[in-house]
């Protein structure tokens, strides 16, 4: 999912208590957002969503940032992102150290192979079109439901390093022992072929690498990146090893933005006993424009994959998005998504999603 920038922050006055060394006087801020949404869906195969409309809190998060810089120039701190739903869950949580050597992160955060890649969906607003949560309202038949890598370890616990940026270039690498281990999850050293919550099966020894180039040349903002992820199936599992490649760019000039990306899931999500299966590939392209409080964006997404040697599936999504900022930290938005699913291995499903919403960031 796309990241949401903090609209404003507030200084916390309460003292922070840590186990171990004496607590430093850190600059501590809090922020977050909440998004309320109404959507209406028309589709050929409604599955478990027969009503076709709904209103609710689409997403709500709380961010806590604590940072200090020592006399020797070392910066360090803690970042915590919490999702506020039926319960309070830590979405991302890690400690960091930064300096002339680069940045080291210890804990749960996005892998460099995900976070360092620029793409067309950066130009989309509202919920992000095909990079948003369309699965909440649409009965997807396809295993690939948006612009994500199936091998993405999400915010599993890992060690991450980002180099300093030289002449616009930066590299990031990460390693995690268990691709399904949550930020505060229990020890999963014991092989467990039934790890939950993943289409790629239980995976371990997850490695990610990302490289990007960021610069402004003759007034044009340029971002180009490539990311790769790989992990091994745990002992006792029958899934293929997970693997993913994503490459893309986004450029901006005078309020206009344009970008595109391509991704290959290799055999991620396939069983070793299924002949002819592959995790599929996808590409997307999008453009946007913003001026004053107005922002619009439109994009196209296409994916195709083979379920077996004789069955296949593909999907197209065309998204149109718009947003209007009504006050600092507050905006209203609208989005329409046209979806076409077809293939020999699925039930064809064509549909349209329309949504309107409001978001407040603080």
Helices and strands as residue ranges (DSSP letters): E 10-11, E 27-43, E 53-69, E 75-84, E 88-99, E 102-108, H 112-115, G 120-123, G 129-131, G 134-136, E 157-162, E 169-178, E 203-217, E 220-233, E 242-253, E 256-264, E 281-291, E 294-306, E 312-327, E 330-343, E 349-361
